[in-house]
């Protein structure tokens, strides 16, 4: 089969490799769509992966074409999404069904072979069946959508809250989408590209509720929009020190800050901002990954239900689609910022 194989830093190759042998409890998935995550780009060009060689890709969907020993044969032929985190099932978080916080997990596309390939081996326990009206392209976005929903549900905003989403990459845009779907009316969006304004407009955000932080003072803009009080909810989706500081300085007394963005560098808070957290009794909360327990209450089923009833439309933020053998162009676009982009997908149908 063909696959994109990372052999080391800046050494990604499209190669012919053996089709995976499936082990006990696994199935073979014919990959139909896969998304490039922002985390894939430093993995390819700067840091490498946990093991090499490695087939990348952790946001993908497909069809089960073979079941291994110990796997439920009823998966054969099913259309599926794939939860990429493989929990150890033994650590304390796993024993509490908090698999996203597993202390000894494996992970498709970063610790074992993933979805930038024609086929991949997947534990049957990591599958979720797709309704007929959910496309493979939509299902390839289940993972980032569930990450956004996990942050949303940890904060649990009220309809009357003023919520800020700072950082309008894929996760930030999906947060805006799900905040609106949840009935949150007062959403302020802070980005750093004019292109992002047009993307949030598609999601129903008006021009007066968008701040381009490269052209405006975001701190002053947020205080002006909130009557000098600050926002009730602040989703920090960037992972930089200046936006961490912005989140604290711009949040109202008893407000909530959700830290979503992976840190790009060291993070520090000055004394005045630390005092702000204390004296305004702010809640600062982390979020990580998403919940997948096979329960109707988990994040993946929350997302899938909304995809099925069409109350969210993630295809609005898909900007590029490439066939498998052309996917190198997608990696280049994201690395070199050659074009404006949101979600870039590999599609095989």
C-alpha positions in Angstrom: 0.0 0.0 0.0 1.0 3.7 -0.2 1.7 5.6 2.9 3.4 8.8 4.1 6.2 7.6 6.3 8.3 9.8 8.7 11.8 8.5 8.9 13.2 11.4 11.0 13.1 15.2 11.2 12.4 16.7 7.8 12.4 13.2 6.2 8.8 12.4 5.2 8.4 10.1 2.2 5.5 8.7 0.2 6.4 5.0 0.0 5.1 1.5 -0.8 4.9 -0.4 2.5 3.3 -3.7 3.5 -0.4 -3.6 4.4 -0.6 -3.8 8.2 -1.0 -7.2 9.8 -3.9 -6.9 12.3 -3.4 -8.4 15.8 -5.9 -9.7 18.3 -8.7 -7.3 18.9 -7.9 -5.1 15.9 -9.5 -4.4 12.6 -8.1 -3.2 9.3 -9.5 0.1 8.2 -9.5 1.3 4.6 -8.8 5.0 5.2 -11.2 7.3 3.3 -10.4 10.7 4.7 -7.7 12.1 7.0 -7.0 15.6 8.3 -3.6 17.2 8.9 -3.4 18.5 12.5 -1.3 21.5 13.4 0.7 19.2 15.6 1.8 17.2 12.6 3.8 20.0 11.2 6.4 20.4 14.0 6.4 16.6 14.3 7.5 16.4 10.7 9.9 19.3 10.4 11.2 20.1 13.9 10.9 17.5 16.6 10.3 14.1 14.9 8.0 11.5 16.4 8.3 9.1 19.4 9.4 6.3 17.0 10.7 6.1 13.5 9.7 5.1 10.9 6.1 6.1 11.5 3.0 6.6 9.4 1.5 9.9 10.6 -2.2 10.9 10.8 -4.5 10.8 13.8 -7.6 12.4 12.4 -9.2 9.9 10.0 -12.2 7.8 9.1 -12.8 4.9 6.8 -14.4 1.5 6.3 -13.5 -1.7 8.1 -12.4 -4.3 5.6 -11.1 -7.0 7.9 -11.5 -8.1 11.5 -8.8 -9.8 13.5 -9.1 -12.6 16.1 -11.0 -11.4 19.2 -12.5 -8.4 17.3 -16.3 -8.3 16.9 -16.9 -9.5 13.3 -20.0 -7.3 13.0 -17.6 -4.4 12.4 -16.9 -5.9 8.9 -18.0 -3.4 6.3 -18.9 -0.7 8.7 -18.2 3.0 8.1 -16.3 4.3 11.1 -14.5 7.2 12.8 -11.4 6.4 14.9 -10.5 7.6 18.4 -6.7 7.8 18.1 -5.7 7.5 21.8 -5.1 3.9 22.9 -5.4 3.8 26.7 -3.4 1.4 29.0 -6.6 0.6 31.0 -4.5 0.1 34.1 -3.5 3.6 35.5 -5.7 5.5 37.9 -7.3 7.8 35.3 -8.1 4.8 33.1 -9.7 3.0 36.1 -12.0 6.1 36.3 -12.8 5.9 32.6 -10.8 9.1 32.1 -8.9 7.7 29.2 -7.9 11.1 27.8 -5.6 11.4 30.9 -4.1 7.9 30.6 -0.5 7.9 32.0 0.8 5.2 29.6 -1.1 5.6 26.4 -0.3 4.8 22.8 -1.5 7.0 20.0 -2.3 6.4 16.3 -0.2 8.7 14.1 2.3 9.7 16.7 3.3 6.6 18.7 2.1 3.9 16.2 1.1 4.0 12.6 -1.8 6.2 11.7 -4.0 7.3 8.9 -1.9 8.9 6.1 -2.1 5.6 4.3 -4.4 3.4 2.3 -5.0 1.1 5.3 -4.3 1.1 9.0 -4.7 -1.3 11.9 -6.9 0.0 14.6 -8.1 -1.5 18.0 -11.8 -2.3 17.5 -12.4 -0.6 20.9 -11.4 2.7 19.2 -14.1 2.6 16.5 -17.3 4.6 16.4 -19.9 3.7 13.8 -21.0 6.5 11.4 -24.6 7.2 10.6 -25.3 7.0 6.9 -25.8 10.8 6.6 -22.3 11.6 8.1 -19.7 11.8 5.4 -16.1 10.4 5.7 -14.9 14.0 5.4 -17.0 15.1 8.4 -15.9 12.0 10.3 -12.3 12.8 9.7 -12.9 15.9 11.8 -14.4 14.0 14.7 -11.2 14.2 16.6 -10.6 18.0 16.5 -14.4 18.5 17.0 -14.3 16.4 20.1 -11.3 18.3 21.4 -13.2 21.5 21.0 -16.3 20.0 22.7 -14.2 18.7 25.6 -13.1 22.2 26.4 -16.6 23.6 26.0 -18.1 21.0 28.3 -15.5 21.5 31.0 -16.3 25.2 31.2 -20.1 24.7 30.8 -21.0 28.3 29.8 -24.4 29.7 30.4 -26.5 31.2 27.6 -26.1 34.7 29.0 -22.3 34.5 29.4 -19.9 36.6 27.2 -17.4 34.1 25.8 -14.1 34.9 24.1 -12.4 32.5 21.7 -8.8 33.7 21.2 -6.9 31.9 18.5 -8.9 30.9 15.4 -7.2 27.9 14.0 -9.2 24.7 13.6 -9.9 24.2 17.3 -10.8 27.8 17.9 -13.2 27.9 14.9 -14.8 24.6 16.0 -15.2 26.1 19.5 -17.1 29.0 17.9 -19.3 26.6 16.0 -20.2 24.6 19.1 -20.7 27.6 21.3 -23.2 28.9 18.8 -24.8 25.4 18.6 -25.1 25.4 22.4 -27.0 28.7 22.4 -24.3 31.0 23.5 -25.2 34.3 21.9 -22.4 36.7 23.1 -19.3 35.3 21.4 -16.2 37.5 20.8 -13.5 36.1 18.5 -9.9 37.2 18.5 -7.6 36.2 15.6 -4.5 37.4 13.9 -5.4 37.1 10.2 -7.8 38.9 8.0 -8.7 35.5 6.5 -10.0 34.3 9.9 -12.6 37.1 9.9 -14.2 35.6 6.8 -14.1 32.1 8.4 -15.9 33.2 11.6 -18.4 35.2 9.5 -19.4 31.8 8.0 -20.1 30.7 11.5 -22.4 33.6 12.3 -20.0 36.0 14.0 -20.5 39.6 13.0 -17.8 42.1 12.2 -18.2 44.0 15.4 -17.5 40.8 17.3 -14.2 40.0 15.6 -10.8 41.5 16.6 -7.7 41.3 14.5 -5.0 41.5 17.1 -2.4 42.5 14.6 -4.4 45.7 13.8 -6.2 46.3 17.1 -5.2 46.3 20.8 -7.1 43.1 21.8 -7.0 44.0 25.6 -8.6 47.4 25.0 -11.0 46.0 22.5 -12.3 43.3 24.9 -12.7 45.7 27.7 -14.6 48.1 25.5 -16.9 45.3 24.3 -17.6 44.2 27.9 -18.2 47.6 29.4 -14.9 47.6 31.2 -15.8 44.5 33.2 -14.2 41.7 31.2 -15.5 38.5 29.8 -17.2 35.7 31.6 -15.5 32.9 29.7 -12.1 33.0 27.9 -10.9 30.1 25.7 -7.1 30.5 25.1 -6.5 28.5 21.9 -3.0 29.9 21.0 -0.5 28.7 23.7 1.6 31.8 23.8 2.6 33.9 26.8 1.0 37.1 25.5 -2.4 35.4 25.0 -2.2 33.7 28.4 -1.6 37.2 29.9 -4.5 38.5 27.8 -6.8 35.9 29.1 -6.2 36.8 32.7 -6.3 40.6 32.2 -9.5 40.4 30.2 -11.6 38.1 32.4 -14.3 39.4 34.7 -14.4 38.7 38.5 -15.4 35.1 39.1 -14.8 34.4 35.4 -13.4 31.2 33.9 -10.3 30.7 31.7 -9.9 27.5 29.7 -6.4 26.8 28.5 -6.7 25.0 25.2 -3.6 25.8 23.1 -0.5 23.7 23.3 2.4 25.9 24.7 4.7 27.2 22.0 7.3 28.2 24.6 7.8 28.8 28.3 4.7 30.3 30.0 5.0 32.9 32.8 2.6 35.2 34.7 3.7 38.5 36.1 2.9 39.4 39.7 0.0 41.8 38.8 -1.7 39.1 36.7 -1.2 36.5 39.5 -2.9 39.0 41.9 -5.7 39.4 39.4 -6.4 35.6 39.5 -6.4 35.8 43.3 -8.4 39.0 43.8 -10.9 38.3 41.1 -11.3 34.6 42.1 -10.8 33.4 38.6 -11.1 29.8 37.6 -8.2 28.7 35.4 -8.8 25.3 33.9 -6.8 23.0 31.6 -8.3 20.8 29.0 -6.8 17.8 27.2 -7.9 15.6 24.3 -11.5 14.3 24.5 -13.6 11.6 26.2 -14.4 8.4 24.4 -15.9 5.7 26.6 -18.6 4.2 24.3 -21.2 6.0 26.3 -23.8 8.2 24.8 -22.5 10.9 27.2 -18.9 11.1 25.9 -17.6 13.9 23.7 -17.4 11.8 20.5 -21.1 10.8 20.8 -22.0 14.4 21.6 -20.3 15.5 18.3 -21.7 12.6 16.3 -25.2 13.3 17.3 -24.9 16.9 16.1 -23.3 15.8 12.8 -26.2 13.4 12.4 -28.9 16.1 13.0 -26.9 18.6 10.9 -26.8 21.2 13.7 -23.1 21.6 13.0 -21.4 21.7 9.6 -17.7 21.3 9.9 -17.2 21.1 6.1 -17.5 24.9 6.1 -13.9 25.2 7.4 -12.4 22.6 5.1 -10.3 24.7 2.7 -8.2 22.1 0.9 -8.6 18.5 -0.2 -5.8 16.3 -1.7 -5.5 12.8 -2.9 -3.1 10.6 -0.9 -0.2 11.0 -3.3 -0.6 14.8 -3.5 -0.8 15.3 0.3 2.7 16.6 0.4 1.3 19.9 -1.0 -0.9 20.1 2.1 2.1 19.7 4.5 3.9 22.4 2.5 1.0 24.8 2.7 0.9 24.5 6.5 4.7 24.7 7.0 5.3 27.6 4.7 2.0 29.4 5.0 1.8 29.5 1.3 -1.9 30.0 1.2 -4.7 30.8 3.6 -6.0 27.5 5.1 -8.1 26.1 7.9 -8.5 22.3 7.7 -6.6 20.4 5.0 -7.8 16.9 4.3 -6.6 13.8 2.4 -9.5 12.2 0.6 -9.6 8.8 -1.1 -13.2 8.8 -2.5 
